[in-house]
Amino acid sequence: MTAWPVASFGVVLLGASVCYLLLERALIAAEGEESGVKRALGRGVKEWGSFAAYAAALPLAFVSPYVSTAIYVVIGATWLIPDRRFVPGHEA
């Protein structure tokens, strides 16, 4: 496995993570500071953790593409788990 394709995929994933964070901020701004989105997100540990993991995996692709790929798979798997923060009646 070579580093460049893995790093390129990391750029795409990092970009998607940034766009998701920007979308959250736009939704909160549209609804105001007391928005349901802001309450549901809380501190946004999952979102910021994903961003940090993608940012760390990107340069790591040149050290070990396998480790970077493992990070991408683990983060992707965490997003497959349904997020209960947005279920009606669930308090964050």
PyMOL Python script that loads the backbone (N, CA, C, O; Angstrom):
from pymol import cmd

cmd.read_pdbstr("""\
ATOM      1  N   MET A   1       0.862  -1.171   0.000  1.00  0.00           N
ATOM      2  CA  MET A   1       0.000   0.000   0.000  1.00  0.00           C
ATOM      3  C   MET A   1       0.907   1.233   0.000  1.00  0.00           C
ATOM      4  O   MET A   1       1.828   1.339   0.810  1.00  0.00           O
ATOM      5  N   THR A   2       0.635   2.152  -0.913  1.00  0.00           N
ATOM      6  CA  THR A   2       1.457   3.357  -0.982  1.00  0.00           C
ATOM      7  C   THR A   2       0.794   4.503  -0.234  1.00  0.00           C
ATOM      8  O   THR A   2      -0.417   4.499  -0.008  1.00  0.00           O
ATOM      9  N   ALA A   3       1.602   5.477   0.142  1.00  0.00           N
ATOM     10  CA  ALA A   3       1.135   6.555   1.000  1.00  0.00           C
ATOM     11  C   ALA A   3       0.243   7.567   0.286  1.00  0.00           C
ATOM     12  O   ALA A   3      -0.711   8.067   0.882  1.00  0.00           O
ATOM     13  N   TRP A   4       0.529   7.874  -0.961  1.00  0.00           N
ATOM     14  CA  TRP A   4      -0.201   8.953  -1.640  1.00  0.00           C
ATOM     15  C   TRP A   4      -1.699   8.700  -1.781  1.00  0.00           C
ATOM     16  O   TRP A   4      -2.477   9.613  -1.502  1.00  0.00           O
ATOM     17  N   PRO A   5      -2.145   7.527  -2.192  1.00  0.00           N
ATOM     18  CA  PRO A   5      -3.592   7.301  -2.255  1.00  0.00           C
ATOM     19  C   PRO A   5      -4.263   7.371  -0.880  1.00  0.00           C
ATOM     20  O   PRO A   5      -5.371   7.890  -0.744  1.00  0.00           O
ATOM     21  N   VAL A   6      -3.583   6.847   0.124  1.00  0.00           N
ATOM     22  CA  VAL A   6      -4.137   6.882   1.482  1.00  0.00           C
ATOM     23  C   VAL A   6      -4.213   8.323   1.983  1.00  0.00           C
ATOM     24  O   VAL A   6      -5.206   8.716   2.594  1.00  0.00           O
ATOM     25  N   ALA A   7      -3.180   9.100   1.729  1.00  0.00           N
ATOM     26  CA  ALA A   7      -3.189  10.504   2.131  1.00  0.00           C
ATOM     27  C   ALA A   7      -4.241  11.293   1.357  1.00  0.00           C
ATOM     28  O   ALA A   7      -4.896  12.172   1.918  1.00  0.00           O
ATOM     29  N   SER A   8      -4.403  10.985   0.081  1.00  0.00           N
ATOM     30  CA  SER A   8      -5.424  11.668  -0.724  1.00  0.00           C
ATOM     31  C   SER A   8      -6.821  11.386  -0.185  1.00  0.00           C
ATOM     32  O   SER A   8      -7.653  12.290  -0.110  1.00  0.00           O
ATOM     33  N   PHE A   9      -7.079  10.148   0.187  1.00  0.00           N
ATOM     34  CA  PHE A   9      -8.362   9.808   0.791  1.00  0.00           C
ATOM     35  C   PHE A   9      -8.530  10.538   2.124  1.00  0.00           C
ATOM     36  O   PHE A   9      -9.635  10.949   2.477  1.00  0.00           O
ATOM     37  N   GLY A  10      -7.434  10.695   2.858  1.00  0.00           N
ATOM     38  CA  GLY A  10      -7.474  11.443   4.109  1.00  0.00           C
ATOM     39  C   GLY A  10      -7.840  12.895   3.898  1.00  0.00           C
ATOM     40  O   GLY A  10      -8.547  13.479   4.720  1.00  0.00           O
ATOM     41  N   VAL A  11      -7.374  13.492   2.810  1.00  0.00           N
ATOM     42  CA  VAL A  11      -7.733  14.875   2.490  1.00  0.00           C
ATOM     43  C   VAL A  11      -9.236  14.973   2.257  1.00  0.00           C
ATOM     44  O   VAL A  11      -9.883  15.909   2.727  1.00  0.00           O
ATOM     45  N   VAL A  12      -9.789  14.005   1.530  1.00  0.00           N
ATOM     46  CA  VAL A  12     -11.233  13.997   1.273  1.00  0.00           C
ATOM     47  C   VAL A  12     -12.011  13.846   2.576  1.00  0.00           C
ATOM     48  O   VAL A  12     -12.985  14.564   2.803  1.00  0.00           O
ATOM     49  N   LEU A  13     -11.592  12.924   3.428  1.00  0.00           N
ATOM     50  CA  LEU A  13     -12.274  12.711   4.704  1.00  0.00           C
ATOM     51  C   LEU A  13     -12.156  13.926   5.617  1.00  0.00           C
ATOM     52  O   LEU A  13     -13.119  14.294   6.289  1.00  0.00           O
ATOM     53  N   LEU A  14     -10.983  14.546   5.643  1.00  0.00           N
ATOM     54  CA  LEU A  14     -10.796  15.749   6.455  1.00  0.00           C
ATOM     55  C   LEU A  14     -11.680  16.877   5.937  1.00  0.00           C
ATOM     56  O   LEU A  14     -12.277  17.614   6.723  1.00  0.00           O
ATOM     57  N   GLY A  15     -11.763  17.012   4.618  1.00  0.00           N
ATOM     58  CA  GLY A  15     -12.638  18.032   4.033  1.00  0.00           C
ATOM     59  C   GLY A  15     -14.097  17.794   4.373  1.00  0.00           C
ATOM     60  O   GLY A  15     -14.826  18.739   4.672  1.00  0.00           O
ATOM     61  N   ALA A  16     -14.531  16.537   4.329  1.00  0.00           N
ATOM     62  CA  ALA A  16     -15.906  16.209   4.700  1.00  0.00           C
ATOM     63  C   ALA A  16     -16.160  16.519   6.174  1.00  0.00           C
ATOM     64  O   ALA A  16     -17.243  16.980   6.534  1.00  0.00           O
ATOM     65  N   SER A  17     -15.185  16.274   7.010  1.00  0.00           N
ATOM     66  CA  SER A  17     -15.314  16.567   8.432  1.00  0.00           C
ATOM     67  C   SER A  17     -15.450  18.072   8.672  1.00  0.00           C
ATOM     68  O   SER A  17     -16.278  18.510   9.471  1.00  0.00           O
ATOM     69  N   VAL A  18     -14.641  18.842   7.981  1.00  0.00           N
ATOM     70  CA  VAL A  18     -14.726  20.307   8.103  1.00  0.00           C
ATOM     71  C   VAL A  18     -16.089  20.798   7.638  1.00  0.00           C
ATOM     72  O   VAL A  18     -16.703  21.642   8.290  1.00  0.00           O
ATOM     73  N   CYS A  19     -16.564  20.273   6.513  1.00  0.00           N
ATOM     74  CA  CYS A  19     -17.875  20.682   5.999  1.00  0.00           C
ATOM     75  C   CYS A  19     -18.990  20.322   6.976  1.00  0.00           C
ATOM     76  O   CYS A  19     -19.937  21.091   7.141  1.00  0.00           O
ATOM     77  N   TYR A  20     -18.889  19.173   7.619  1.00  0.00           N
ATOM     78  CA  TYR A  20     -19.899  18.779   8.602  1.00  0.00           C
ATOM     79  C   TYR A  20     -19.896  19.739   9.793  1.00  0.00           C
ATOM     80  O   TYR A  20     -20.954  20.143  10.274  1.00  0.00           O
ATOM     81  N   LEU A  21     -18.707  20.098  10.261  1.00  0.00           N
ATOM     82  CA  LEU A  21     -18.618  21.048  11.374  1.00  0.00           C
ATOM     83  C   LEU A  21     -19.180  22.403  10.978  1.00  0.00           C
ATOM     84  O   LEU A  21     -19.850  23.051  11.782  1.00  0.00           O
ATOM     85  N   LEU A  22     -18.921  22.839   9.760  1.00  0.00           N
ATOM     86  CA  LEU A  22     -19.475  24.111   9.274  1.00  0.00           C
ATOM     87  C   LEU A  22     -20.998  24.042   9.146  1.00  0.00           C
ATOM     88  O   LEU A  22     -21.693  25.014   9.441  1.00  0.00           O
ATOM     89  N   LEU A  23     -21.512  22.899   8.709  1.00  0.00           N
ATOM     90  CA  LEU A  23     -22.959  22.713   8.623  1.00  0.00           C
ATOM     91  C   LEU A  23     -23.601  22.818   9.998  1.00  0.00           C
ATOM     92  O   LEU A  23     -24.642  23.457  10.150  1.00  0.00           O
ATOM     93  N   GLU A  24     -22.994  22.201  10.993  1.00  0.00           N
ATOM     94  CA  GLU A  24     -23.516  22.303  12.351  1.00  0.00           C
ATOM     95  C   GLU A  24     -23.578  23.753  12.801  1.00  0.00           C
ATOM     96  O   GLU A  24     -24.587  24.198  13.348  1.00  0.00           O
ATOM     97  N   ARG A  25     -22.496  24.490  12.569  1.00  0.00           N
ATOM     98  CA  ARG A  25     -22.456  25.903  12.973  1.00  0.00           C
ATOM     99  C   ARG A  25     -23.526  26.715  12.244  1.00  0.00           C
ATOM    100  O   ARG A  25     -24.145  27.598  12.838  1.00  0.00           O
ATOM    101  N   ALA A  26     -23.745  26.423  10.962  1.00  0.00           N
ATOM    102  CA  ALA A  26     -24.762  27.146  10.195  1.00  0.00           C
ATOM    103  C   ALA A  26     -26.164  26.840  10.720  1.00  0.00           C
ATOM    104  O   ALA A  26     -26.999  27.739  10.809  1.00  0.00           O
ATOM    105  N   LEU A  27     -26.429  25.582  11.068  1.00  0.00           N
ATOM    106  CA  LEU A  27     -27.734  25.224  11.613  1.00  0.00           C
ATOM    107  C   LEU A  27     -27.974  25.898  12.956  1.00  0.00           C
ATOM    108  O   LEU A  27     -29.075  26.378  13.227  1.00  0.00           O
ATOM    109  N   ILE A  28     -26.962  25.933  13.779  1.00  0.00           N
ATOM    110  CA  ILE A  28     -27.092  26.595  15.081  1.00  0.00           C
ATOM    111  C   ILE A  28     -27.310  28.091  14.893  1.00  0.00           C
ATOM    112  O   ILE A  28     -28.141  28.687  15.578  1.00  0.00           O
ATOM    113  N   ALA A  29     -26.572  28.702  13.971  1.00  0.00           N
ATOM    114  CA  ALA A  29     -26.730  30.138  13.718  1.00  0.00           C
ATOM    115  C   ALA A  29     -28.122  30.450  13.176  1.00  0.00           C
ATOM    116  O   ALA A  29     -28.691  31.491  13.505  1.00  0.00           O
ATOM    117  N   ALA A  30     -28.673  29.568  12.355  1.00  0.00           N
ATOM    118  CA  ALA A  30     -29.999  29.804  11.781  1.00  0.00           C
ATOM    119  C   ALA A  30     -31.099  29.703  12.834  1.00  0.00           C
ATOM    120  O   ALA A  30     -32.098  30.419  12.766  1.00  0.00           O
ATOM    121  N   GLU A  31     -30.915  28.816  13.804  1.00  0.00           N
ATOM    122  CA  GLU A  31     -31.935  28.618  14.831  1.00  0.00           C
ATOM    123  C   GLU A  31     -31.708  29.476  16.071  1.00  0.00           C
ATOM    124  O   GLU A  31     -32.621  29.641  16.881  1.00  0.00           O
ATOM    125  N   GLY A  32     -30.528  30.016  16.228  1.00  0.00           N
ATOM    126  CA  GLY A  32     -30.211  30.793  17.422  1.00  0.00           C
ATOM    127  C   GLY A  32     -29.467  29.960  18.449  1.00  0.00           C
ATOM    128  O   GLY A  32     -29.324  28.745  18.308  1.00  0.00           O
ATOM    129  N   GLU A  33     -29.003  30.630  19.473  1.00  0.00           N
ATOM    130  CA  GLU A  33     -28.183  29.962  20.486  1.00  0.00           C
ATOM    131  C   GLU A  33     -28.944  28.927  21.308  1.00  0.00           C
ATOM    132  O   GLU A  33     -28.328  28.043  21.903  1.00  0.00           O
ATOM    133  N   GLU A  34     -30.251  29.020  21.351  1.00  0.00           N
ATOM    134  CA  GLU A  34     -31.049  28.048  22.109  1.00  0.00           C
ATOM    135  C   GLU A  34     -31.632  26.977  21.190  1.00  0.00           C
ATOM    136  O   GLU A  34     -32.694  26.424  21.474  1.00  0.00           O
ATOM    137  N   SER A  35     -30.943  26.687  20.099  1.00  0.00           N
ATOM    138  CA  SER A  35     -31.457  25.745  19.108  1.00  0.00           C
ATOM    139  C   SER A  35     -31.435  24.311  19.623  1.00  0.00           C
ATOM    140  O   SER A  35     -30.647  23.946  20.496  1.00  0.00           O
ATOM    141  N   GLY A  36     -32.326  23.520  19.048  1.00  0.00           N
ATOM    142  CA  GLY A  36     -32.356  22.096  19.376  1.00  0.00           C
ATOM    143  C   GLY A  36     -31.105  21.384  18.906  1.00  0.00           C
ATOM    144  O   GLY A  36     -30.659  20.421  19.530  1.00  0.00           O
ATOM    145  N   VAL A  37     -30.538  21.855  17.807  1.00  0.00           N
ATOM    146  CA  VAL A  37     -29.307  21.240  17.294  1.00  0.00           C
ATOM    147  C   VAL A  37     -28.174  21.434  18.295  1.00  0.00           C
ATOM    148  O   VAL A  37     -27.414  20.506  18.571  1.00  0.00           O
ATOM    149  N   LYS A  38     -28.066  22.635  18.834  1.00  0.00           N
ATOM    150  CA  LYS A  38     -26.992  22.904  19.797  1.00  0.00           C
ATOM    151  C   LYS A  38     -27.166  22.060  21.050  1.00  0.00           C
ATOM    152  O   LYS A  38     -26.192  21.537  21.590  1.00  0.00           O
ATOM    153  N   ARG A  39     -28.402  21.925  21.514  1.00  0.00           N
ATOM    154  CA  ARG A  39     -28.651  21.094  22.698  1.00  0.00           C
ATOM    155  C   ARG A  39     -28.321  19.632  22.410  1.00  0.00           C
ATOM    156  O   ARG A  39     -27.733  18.946  23.247  1.00  0.00           O
ATOM    157  N   ALA A  40     -28.699  19.161  21.232  1.00  0.00           N
ATOM    158  CA  ALA A  40     -28.461  17.751  20.891  1.00  0.00           C
ATOM    159  C   ALA A  40     -26.971  17.463  20.729  1.00  0.00           C
ATOM    160  O   ALA A  40     -26.494  16.401  21.129  1.00  0.00           O
ATOM    161  N   LEU A  41     -26.244  18.401  20.149  1.00  0.00           N
ATOM    162  CA  LEU A  41     -24.820  18.167  19.904  1.00  0.00           C
ATOM    163  C   LEU A  41     -23.997  18.203  21.174  1.00  0.00           C
ATOM    164  O   LEU A  41     -23.004  17.486  21.297  1.00  0.00           O
ATOM    165  N   GLY A  42     -24.401  19.025  22.109  1.00  0.00           N
ATOM    166  CA  GLY A  42     -23.602  19.162  23.326  1.00  0.00           C
ATOM    167  C   GLY A  42     -22.227  19.715  22.985  1.00  0.00           C
ATOM    168  O   GLY A  42     -22.115  20.735  22.305  1.00  0.00           O
ATOM    169  N   ARG A  43     -21.193  19.051  23.452  1.00  0.00           N
ATOM    170  CA  ARG A  43     -19.827  19.509  23.174  1.00  0.00           C
ATOM    171  C   ARG A  43     -19.329  19.045  21.817  1.00  0.00           C
ATOM    172  O   ARG A  43     -18.309  19.539  21.338  1.00  0.00           O
ATOM    173  N   GLY A  44     -20.015  18.118  21.195  1.00  0.00           N
ATOM    174  CA  GLY A  44     -19.614  17.635  19.874  1.00  0.00           C
ATOM    175  C   GLY A  44     -18.355  16.786  19.895  1.00  0.00           C
ATOM    176  O   GLY A  44     -17.495  16.912  19.023  1.00  0.00           O
ATOM    177  N   VAL A  45     -18.254  15.923  20.892  1.00  0.00           N
ATOM    178  CA  VAL A  45     -17.050  15.104  21.053  1.00  0.00           C
ATOM    179  C   VAL A  45     -16.835  14.186  19.843  1.00  0.00           C
ATOM    180  O   VAL A  45     -15.710  14.026  19.371  1.00  0.00           O
ATOM    181  N   LYS A  46     -17.909  13.594  19.353  1.00  0.00           N
ATOM    182  CA  LYS A  46     -17.784  12.682  18.219  1.00  0.00           C
ATOM    183  C   LYS A  46     -17.304  13.433  16.972  1.00  0.00           C
ATOM    184  O   LYS A  46     -16.458  12.935  16.231  1.00  0.00           O
ATOM    185  N   GLU A  47     -17.843  14.620  16.748  1.00  0.00           N
ATOM    186  CA  GLU A  47     -17.489  15.406  15.569  1.00  0.00           C
ATOM    187  C   GLU A  47     -16.044  15.891  15.634  1.00  0.00           C
ATOM    188  O   GLU A  47     -15.279  15.724  14.684  1.00  0.00           O
ATOM    189  N   TRP A  48     -15.683  16.488  16.756  1.00  0.00           N
ATOM    190  CA  TRP A  48     -14.315  17.012  16.896  1.00  0.00           C
ATOM    191  C   TRP A  48     -13.297  15.887  17.019  1.00  0.00           C
ATOM    192  O   TRP A  48     -12.156  16.029  16.579  1.00  0.00           O
ATOM    193  N   GLY A  49     -13.700  14.778  17.611  1.00  0.00           N
ATOM    194  CA  GLY A  49     -12.808  13.623  17.677  1.00  0.00           C
ATOM    195  C   GLY A  49     -12.521  13.051  16.301  1.00  0.00           C
ATOM    196  O   GLY A  49     -11.392  12.658  16.006  1.00  0.00           O
ATOM    197  N   SER A  50     -13.548  13.004  15.458  1.00  0.00           N
ATOM    198  CA  SER A  50     -13.357  12.541  14.082  1.00  0.00           C
ATOM    199  C   SER A  50     -12.421  13.470  13.328  1.00  0.00           C
ATOM    200  O   SER A  50     -11.515  13.023  12.624  1.00  0.00           O
ATOM    201  N   PHE A  51     -12.651  14.772  13.482  1.00  0.00           N
ATOM    202  CA  PHE A  51     -11.791  15.749  12.818  1.00  0.00           C
ATOM    203  C   PHE A  51     -10.336  15.579  13.256  1.00  0.00           C
ATOM    204  O   PHE A  51      -9.428  15.574  12.425  1.00  0.00           O
ATOM    205  N   ALA A  52     -10.121  15.442  14.560  1.00  0.00           N
ATOM    206  CA  ALA A  52      -8.760  15.285  15.080  1.00  0.00           C
ATOM    207  C   ALA A  52      -8.113  13.987  14.588  1.00  0.00           C
ATOM    208  O   ALA A  52      -6.927  13.963  14.261  1.00  0.00           O
ATOM    209  N   ALA A  53      -8.891  12.920  14.540  1.00  0.00           N
ATOM    210  CA  ALA A  53      -8.351  11.639  14.073  1.00  0.00           C
ATOM    211  C   ALA A  53      -7.978  11.705  12.597  1.00  0.00           C
ATOM    212  O   ALA A  53      -6.930  11.197  12.200  1.00  0.00           O
ATOM    213  N   TYR A  54      -8.833  12.332  11.774  1.00  0.00           N
ATOM    214  CA  TYR A  54      -8.510  12.484  10.359  1.00  0.00           C
ATOM    215  C   TYR A  54      -7.278  13.367  10.175  1.00  0.00           C
ATOM    216  O   TYR A  54      -6.430  13.084   9.329  1.00  0.00           O
ATOM    217  N   ALA A  55      -7.179  14.433  10.965  1.00  0.00           N
ATOM    218  CA  ALA A  55      -6.017  15.325  10.867  1.00  0.00           C
ATOM    219  C   ALA A  55      -4.734  14.599  11.277  1.00  0.00           C
ATOM    220  O   ALA A  55      -3.675  14.844  10.699  1.00  0.00           O
ATOM    221  N   ALA A  56      -4.819  13.718  12.258  1.00  0.00           N
ATOM    222  CA  ALA A  56      -3.641  12.957  12.675  1.00  0.00           C
ATOM    223  C   ALA A  56      -3.290  11.859  11.668  1.00  0.00           C
ATOM    224  O   ALA A  56      -2.113  11.578  11.442  1.00  0.00           O
ATOM    225  N   ALA A  57      -4.301  11.244  11.067  1.00  0.00           N
ATOM    226  CA  ALA A  57      -4.063  10.140  10.136  1.00  0.00           C
ATOM    227  C   ALA A  57      -3.479  10.616   8.815  1.00  0.00           C
ATOM    228  O   ALA A  57      -2.798   9.855   8.127  1.00  0.00           O
ATOM    229  N   LEU A  58      -3.736  11.853   8.459  1.00  0.00           N
ATOM    230  CA  LEU A  58      -3.252  12.352   7.173  1.00  0.00           C
ATOM    231  C   LEU A  58      -1.723  12.321   7.069  1.00  0.00           C
ATOM    232  O   LEU A  58      -1.209  11.685   6.149  1.00  0.00           O
ATOM    233  N   PRO A  59      -0.973  12.971   7.962  1.00  0.00           N
ATOM    234  CA  PRO A  59       0.491  12.858   7.855  1.00  0.00           C
ATOM    235  C   PRO A  59       0.999  11.459   8.220  1.00  0.00           C
ATOM    236  O   PRO A  59       2.059  11.034   7.762  1.00  0.00           O
ATOM    237  N   LEU A  60       0.231  10.758   9.046  1.00  0.00           N
ATOM    238  CA  LEU A  60       0.620   9.400   9.435  1.00  0.00           C
ATOM    239  C   LEU A  60       0.606   8.443   8.244  1.00  0.00           C
ATOM    240  O   LEU A  60       1.242   7.391   8.286  1.00  0.00           O
ATOM    241  N   ALA A  61      -0.113   8.803   7.191  1.00  0.00           N
ATOM    242  CA  ALA A  61      -0.160   7.955   5.993  1.00  0.00           C
ATOM    243  C   ALA A  61       1.225   7.787   5.373  1.00  0.00           C
ATOM    244  O   ALA A  61       1.495   6.775   4.727  1.00  0.00           O
ATOM    245  N   PHE A  62       2.100   8.765   5.563  1.00  0.00           N
ATOM    246  CA  PHE A  62       3.448   8.681   5.007  1.00  0.00           C
ATOM    247  C   PHE A  62       4.387   7.876   5.906  1.00  0.00           C
ATOM    248  O   PHE A  62       5.475   7.484   5.483  1.00  0.00           O
ATOM    249  N   VAL A  63       3.965   7.635   7.136  1.00  0.00           N
ATOM    250  CA  VAL A  63       4.728   6.791   8.051  1.00  0.00           C
ATOM    251  C   VAL A  63       4.245   5.349   7.940  1.00  0.00           C
ATOM    252  O   VAL A  63       5.039   4.426   7.758  1.00  0.00           O
ATOM    253  N   SER A  64       2.927   5.173   8.053  1.00  0.00           N
ATOM    254  CA  SER A  64       2.335   3.844   7.946  1.00  0.00           C
ATOM    255  C   SER A  64       0.939   3.964   7.335  1.00  0.00           C
ATOM    256  O   SER A  64      -0.015   4.312   8.030  1.00  0.00           O
ATOM    257  N   PRO A  65       0.818   3.679   6.049  1.00  0.00           N
ATOM    258  CA  PRO A  65      -0.502   3.745   5.416  1.00  0.00           C
ATOM    259  C   PRO A  65      -1.519   2.804   6.056  1.00  0.00           C
ATOM    260  O   PRO A  65      -2.718   3.081   6.036  1.00  0.00           O
ATOM    261  N   TYR A  66      -1.053   1.709   6.614  1.00  0.00           N
ATOM    262  CA  TYR A  66      -1.962   0.752   7.237  1.00  0.00           C
ATOM    263  C   TYR A  66      -2.599   1.321   8.504  1.00  0.00           C
ATOM    264  O   TYR A  66      -3.780   1.092   8.765  1.00  0.00           O
ATOM    265  N   VAL A  67      -1.829   2.051   9.274  1.00  0.00           N
ATOM    266  CA  VAL A  67      -2.373   2.662  10.487  1.00  0.00           C
ATOM    267  C   VAL A  67      -3.393   3.738  10.113  1.00  0.00           C
ATOM    268  O   VAL A  67      -4.453   3.836  10.731  1.00  0.00           O
ATOM    269  N   SER A  68      -3.073   4.536   9.109  1.00  0.00           N
ATOM    270  CA  SER A  68      -4.017   5.561   8.662  1.00  0.00           C
ATOM    271  C   SER A  68      -5.312   4.937   8.167  1.00  0.00           C
ATOM    272  O   SER A  68      -6.402   5.417   8.479  1.00  0.00           O
ATOM    273  N   THR A  69      -5.188   3.872   7.401  1.00  0.00           N
ATOM    274  CA  THR A  69      -6.376   3.182   6.903  1.00  0.00           C
ATOM    275  C   THR A  69      -7.198   2.631   8.055  1.00  0.00           C
ATOM    276  O   THR A  69      -8.427   2.694   8.022  1.00  0.00           O
ATOM    277  N   ALA A  70      -6.547   2.096   9.062  1.00  0.00           N
ATOM    278  CA  ALA A  70      -7.259   1.585  10.240  1.00  0.00           C
ATOM    279  C   ALA A  70      -8.011   2.714  10.944  1.00  0.00           C
ATOM    280  O   ALA A  70      -9.143   2.523  11.387  1.00  0.00           O
ATOM    281  N   ILE A  71      -7.392   3.876  11.048  1.00  0.00           N
ATOM    282  CA  ILE A  71      -8.064   5.028  11.671  1.00  0.00           C
ATOM    283  C   ILE A  71      -9.292   5.416  10.858  1.00  0.00           C
ATOM    284  O   ILE A  71     -10.353   5.676  11.426  1.00  0.00           O
ATOM    285  N   TYR A  72      -9.160   5.459   9.533  1.00  0.00           N
ATOM    286  CA  TYR A  72     -10.298   5.798   8.674  1.00  0.00           C
ATOM    287  C   TYR A  72     -11.439   4.807   8.867  1.00  0.00           C
ATOM    288  O   TYR A  72     -12.602   5.205   8.927  1.00  0.00           O
ATOM    289  N   VAL A  73     -11.119   3.531   8.963  1.00  0.00           N
ATOM    290  CA  VAL A  73     -12.150   2.501   9.115  1.00  0.00           C
ATOM    291  C   VAL A  73     -12.832   2.616  10.477  1.00  0.00           C
ATOM    292  O   VAL A  73     -14.055   2.508  10.565  1.00  0.00           O
ATOM    293  N   VAL A  74     -12.065   2.831  11.523  1.00  0.00           N
ATOM    294  CA  VAL A  74     -12.643   2.935  12.871  1.00  0.00           C
ATOM    295  C   VAL A  74     -13.562   4.153  12.965  1.00  0.00           C
ATOM    296  O   VAL A  74     -14.665   4.054  13.504  1.00  0.00           O
ATOM    297  N   ILE A  75     -13.121   5.290  12.450  1.00  0.00           N
ATOM    298  CA  ILE A  75     -13.960   6.494  12.500  1.00  0.00           C
ATOM    299  C   ILE A  75     -15.225   6.281  11.669  1.00  0.00           C
ATOM    300  O   ILE A  75     -16.316   6.662  12.094  1.00  0.00           O
ATOM    301  N   GLY A  76     -15.088   5.681  10.499  1.00  0.00           N
ATOM    302  CA  GLY A  76     -16.264   5.391   9.684  1.00  0.00           C
ATOM    303  C   GLY A  76     -17.247   4.474  10.394  1.00  0.00           C
ATOM    304  O   GLY A  76     -18.460   4.664  10.304  1.00  0.00           O
ATOM    305  N   ALA A  77     -16.724   3.481  11.097  1.00  0.00           N
ATOM    306  CA  ALA A  77     -17.584   2.552  11.828  1.00  0.00           C
ATOM    307  C   ALA A  77     -18.322   3.261  12.958  1.00  0.00           C
ATOM    308  O   ALA A  77     -19.478   2.939  13.233  1.00  0.00           O
ATOM    309  N   THR A  78     -17.677   4.217  13.615  1.00  0.00           N
ATOM    310  CA  THR A  78     -18.370   4.939  14.697  1.00  0.00           C
ATOM    311  C   THR A  78     -19.533   5.758  14.159  1.00  0.00           C
ATOM    312  O   THR A  78     -20.521   5.969  14.862  1.00  0.00           O
ATOM    313  N   TRP A  79     -19.424   6.219  12.924  1.00  0.00           N
ATOM    314  CA  TRP A  79     -20.520   6.993  12.340  1.00  0.00           C
ATOM    315  C   TRP A  79     -21.642   6.102  11.833  1.00  0.00           C
ATOM    316  O   TRP A  79     -22.729   6.601  11.544  1.00  0.00           O
ATOM    317  N   LEU A  80     -21.412   4.795  11.715  1.00  0.00           N
ATOM    318  CA  LEU A  80     -22.483   3.870  11.338  1.00  0.00           C
ATOM    319  C   LEU A  80     -23.393   3.560  12.522  1.00  0.00           C
ATOM    320  O   LEU A  80     -24.542   3.161  12.338  1.00  0.00           O
ATOM    321  N   ILE A  81     -22.885   3.743  13.725  1.00  0.00           N
ATOM    322  CA  ILE A  81     -23.688   3.530  14.926  1.00  0.00           C
ATOM    323  C   ILE A  81     -24.711   4.661  15.006  1.00  0.00           C
ATOM    324  O   ILE A  81     -24.324   5.829  14.967  1.00  0.00           O
ATOM    325  N   PRO A  82     -25.990   4.356  15.114  1.00  0.00           N
ATOM    326  CA  PRO A  82     -27.005   5.426  15.164  1.00  0.00           C
ATOM    327  C   PRO A  82     -26.740   6.400  16.309  1.00  0.00           C
ATOM    328  O   PRO A  82     -26.403   6.002  17.424  1.00  0.00           O
ATOM    329  N   ASP A  83     -26.899   7.675  16.005  1.00  0.00           N
ATOM    330  CA  ASP A  83     -26.651   8.733  16.978  1.00  0.00           C
ATOM    331  C   ASP A  83     -27.940   9.033  17.735  1.00  0.00           C
ATOM    332  O   ASP A  83     -28.886   9.576  17.164  1.00  0.00           O
ATOM    333  N   ARG A  84     -27.977   8.688  18.994  1.00  0.00           N
ATOM    334  CA  ARG A  84     -29.196   8.837  19.794  1.00  0.00           C
ATOM    335  C   ARG A  84     -29.412  10.258  20.282  1.00  0.00           C
ATOM    336  O   ARG A  84     -30.437  10.542  20.902  1.00  0.00           O
ATOM    337  N   ARG A  85     -28.489  11.145  20.021  1.00  0.00           N
ATOM    338  CA  ARG A  85     -28.660  12.522  20.474  1.00  0.00           C
ATOM    339  C   ARG A  85     -29.799  13.229  19.750  1.00  0.00           C
ATOM    340  O   ARG A  85     -30.342  14.205  20.267  1.00  0.00           O
ATOM    341  N   PHE A  86     -30.166  12.761  18.575  1.00  0.00           N
ATOM    342  CA  PHE A  86     -31.204  13.417  17.793  1.00  0.00           C
ATOM    343  C   PHE A  86     -32.557  12.713  17.861  1.00  0.00           C
ATOM    344  O   PHE A  86     -33.476  13.054  17.115  1.00  0.00           O
ATOM    345  N   VAL A  87     -32.680  11.737  18.752  1.00  0.00           N
ATOM    346  CA  VAL A  87     -33.946  11.029  18.933  1.00  0.00           C
ATOM    347  C   VAL A  87     -34.842  11.900  19.819  1.00  0.00           C
ATOM    348  O   VAL A  87     -34.403  12.375  20.867  1.00  0.00           O
ATOM    349  N   PRO A  88     -36.095  12.110  19.402  1.00  0.00           N
ATOM    350  CA  PRO A  88     -37.000  12.910  20.237  1.00  0.00           C
ATOM    351  C   PRO A  88     -37.133  12.308  21.628  1.00  0.00           C
ATOM    352  O   PRO A  88     -37.270  11.094  21.783  1.00  0.00           O
ATOM    353  N   GLY A  89     -37.093  13.158  22.622  1.00  0.00           N
ATOM    354  CA  GLY A  89     -37.220  12.718  24.001  1.00  0.00           C
ATOM    355  C   GLY A  89     -35.923  12.360  24.653  1.00  0.00           C
ATOM    356  O   GLY A  89     -35.886  12.144  25.865  1.00  0.00           O
ATOM    357  N   HIS A  90     -34.846  12.285  23.889  1.00  0.00           N
ATOM    358  CA  HIS A  90     -33.534  11.981  24.454  1.00  0.00           C
ATOM    359  C   HIS A  90     -32.865  13.280  24.879  1.00  0.00           C
ATOM    360  O   HIS A  90     -32.725  14.201  24.073  1.00  0.00           O
ATOM    361  N   GLU A  91     -32.461  13.357  26.112  1.00  0.00           N
ATOM    362  CA  GLU A  91     -31.788  14.567  26.613  1.00  0.00           C
ATOM    363  C   GLU A  91     -30.282  14.401  26.517  1.00  0.00           C
ATOM    364  O   GLU A  91     -29.735  13.380  26.935  1.00  0.00           O
ATOM    365  N   ALA A  92     -29.606  15.416  25.960  1.00  0.00           N
ATOM    366  CA  ALA A  92     -28.154  15.370  25.817  1.00  0.00           C
ATOM    367  C   ALA A  92     -27.457  15.541  27.133  1.00  0.00           C
ATOM    368  O   ALA A  92     -26.228  15.526  27.187  1.00  0.00           O
TER     369      ALA A  92
END
""", "prot")
cmd.dss("prot")
cmd.show_as("cartoon", "prot")
cmd.util.cbc("prot")
cmd.orient("prot")
